[in-house]
Amino acid sequence: MIVIVCAFKAELKALKTHLFDSSNNAVSALDNGLKGYLGQCGNQQVALLMTGIGMRRAGEATRLALDRWPATEFVLSTGVAGGLSPDLALGAIVLANSVMTCHLETGLPEHILEVTQARREAIASALTIAGKVAFAGTIFTSGKPLATAAAKSRAAKLSGAVAVDMESAAIALEATIRGVQHACLRAILDRASEDVAGAELADENGRVRALVAARAIMGDPAILKSGIRLMRNLRVATNAMGEAVAAAIGKPG
């Protein structure tokens, strides 16, 4: 059993499309407080888990999943991420060496969870065989969106991370507590040099909150243009992510 964890619906949809054949009638929806799907991908039984955005939700959902499937081989955290390294373009794949949290006030590294070398090398090899390029580095899990290039630049300098998300460290911690291996594979949604106006308009499931968005757009019409670009980027990044995850777990071509 592999548990693959993402945060919101667009990520889940891309994963389901790339991992499960449309003719696979054995795919079923999760229940008992878990959101996602259970199915067969090649020779692997896979649980796709959608947690909601943020560390608390990610940790709680991962905990429930590992309680249900205690024999899980490994947990893969995936989804989109913000670029902190200027080398990462839209859709670039990052295979984490480690995931970390940083101190809320100082921004300095606080908790660092390493991915085992054997697991990382196995995923890297599978990606290479599939013709996928993955960048190595640490992924920083933030308690809030880094919506400006300045915020991302500061985070990069203080943490040394190459990308930022909002869930992976919590997922890795729950796996580590149970002695289950973890890995993290993310696709870049926004580059280090890009501001992400309106990032705070989405709810915990990645859905835009209509009233909040309407007020924000009236106050700053540029948010609408940024939002359109972000949705376009999301399609590119989630497709790249889905392809990479399928390759990483060895789905037959």
RAPE-V482730 format. One record per backbone hydrogen bond with DSSP energy under -0.5 kcal/mol. CO is the residue of the C=O (numbers start at 1). NH is the residue of the N-H. E is the energy in kcal/mol with one decimal. If there is no record, write none. Layout:
CO & NH & E
CO & NH & E
This chain:
1 & 73 & -3.1
1 & 74 & -0.8
2 & 4 & -0.6
2 & 47 & -2.6
3 & 5 & -0.5
3 & 76 & -2.8
4 & 49 & -3.1
5 & 78 & -2.9
6 & 51 & -2.3
7 & 52 & -2.0
8 & 11 & -0.6
8 & 12 & -2.1
9 & 13 & -2.9
10 & 14 & -1.7
11 & 15 & -2.3
12 & 16 & -2.7
13 & 17 & -2.2
14 & 18 & -2.2
15 & 19 & -2.4
16 & 20 & -2.0
19 & 21 & -0.5
21 & 24 & -2.0
23 & 25 & -1.2
24 & 27 & -1.2
28 & 38 & -2.9
31 & 34 & -1.2
35 & 50 & -3.2
36 & 30 & -1.9
37 & 48 & -3.4
38 & 28 & -2.6
39 & 46 & -3.3
41 & 44 & -2.2
44 & 41 & -3.4
44 & 46 & -0.5
45 & 2 & -2.2
46 & 39 & -2.5
46 & 48 & -0.6
47 & 4 & -2.9
47 & 49 & -0.6
48 & 37 & -1.8
49 & 6 & -2.9
49 & 51 & -0.5
50 & 35 & -0.6
54 & 58 & -2.2
55 & 59 & -2.8
56 & 60 & -2.4
57 & 61 & -2.5
58 & 62 & -2.2
59 & 63 & -2.2
60 & 64 & -2.1
61 & 65 & -2.3
62 & 66 & -2.4
63 & 67 & -1.8
64 & 68 & -1.8
65 & 69 & -2.5
69 & 72 & -1.6
73 & 181 & -0.8
74 & 3 & -1.8
75 & 77 & -0.6
75 & 183 & -2.1
76 & 5 & -3.0
77 & 185 & -2.7
79 & 187 & -2.2
81 & 189 & -3.4
81 & 190 & -0.8
82 & 164 & -2.5
85 & 88 & -1.6
87 & 89 & -0.7
89 & 92 & -2.2
92 & 188 & -2.3
93 & 95 & -0.5
93 & 135 & -3.3
94 & 96 & -0.7
94 & 186 & -2.4
95 & 137 & -0.7
97 & 115 & -2.7
98 & 139 & -2.2
99 & 113 & -3.2
100 & 141 & -3.7
101 & 110 & -3.1
101 & 111 & -0.7
103 & 107 & -2.0
108 & 103 & -3.1
111 & 101 & -2.2
112 & 114 & -0.6
113 & 99 & -2.3
116 & 120 & -2.5
117 & 121 & -2.8
118 & 122 & -2.0
119 & 123 & -2.1
120 & 124 & -2.6
121 & 125 & -2.4
122 & 126 & -2.0
123 & 127 & -2.4
124 & 128 & -2.3
125 & 129 & -2.4
126 & 130 & -1.5
127 & 132 & -3.3
128 & 131 & -1.7
133 & 93 & -0.6
135 & 95 & -2.8
137 & 97 & -2.1
137 & 98 & -0.6
138 & 140 & -0.5
138 & 162 & -2.7
138 & 163 & -1.0
139 & 100 & -2.1
140 & 142 & -0.7
140 & 165 & -2.4
145 & 147 & -0.9
147 & 196 & -3.9
148 & 152 & -2.1
149 & 153 & -2.4
150 & 154 & -2.3
151 & 155 & -2.2
152 & 156 & -2.3
153 & 157 & -2.1
154 & 158 & -2.3
155 & 159 & -2.5
156 & 160 & -2.1
158 & 109 & -0.6
162 & 84 & -2.8
162 & 85 & -2.2
163 & 140 & -2.8
164 & 82 & -2.8
165 & 142 & -3.1
167 & 170 & -0.8
167 & 171 & -1.8
168 & 172 & -2.8
169 & 173 & -2.2
170 & 174 & -1.9
171 & 175 & -1.9
172 & 176 & -2.7
173 & 177 & -2.4
174 & 178 & -1.0
175 & 178 & -0.5
175 & 180 & -2.8
176 & 179 & -1.5
181 & 75 & -2.4
183 & 77 & -2.8
184 & 96 & -2.3
185 & 79 & -0.7
186 & 94 & -3.2
187 & 81 & -2.1
188 & 91 & -2.8
190 & 83 & -3.6
191 & 194 & -1.7
196 & 199 & -1.6
198 & 201 & -1.9
199 & 202 & -0.8
201 & 209 & -2.6
203 & 206 & -2.1
204 & 53 & -3.8
205 & 9 & -1.3
207 & 203 & -3.0
208 & 210 & -0.9
209 & 213 & -2.9
210 & 214 & -2.7
211 & 215 & -2.1
212 & 216 & -2.2
213 & 217 & -2.7
214 & 218 & -2.0
215 & 219 & -1.6
216 & 220 & -2.0
220 & 223 & -2.2
221 & 224 & -1.2
221 & 225 & -0.9
222 & 226 & -2.2
223 & 227 & -2.6
224 & 228 & -2.1
225 & 229 & -2.0
226 & 230 & -2.4
227 & 231 & -2.2
228 & 232 & -1.9
229 & 233 & -2.6
230 & 234 & -2.3
231 & 235 & -1.6
232 & 236 & -1.5
233 & 237 & -3.0
234 & 238 & -2.7
235 & 239 & -1.6
236 & 240 & -2.1
237 & 241 & -2.5
238 & 242 & -2.6
239 & 243 & -2.2
240 & 244 & -2.2
241 & 245 & -2.7
242 & 246 & -2.2
243 & 247 & -2.1
244 & 248 & -2.7
245 & 249 & -1.9
246 & 251 & -2.8
247 & 250 & -1.2
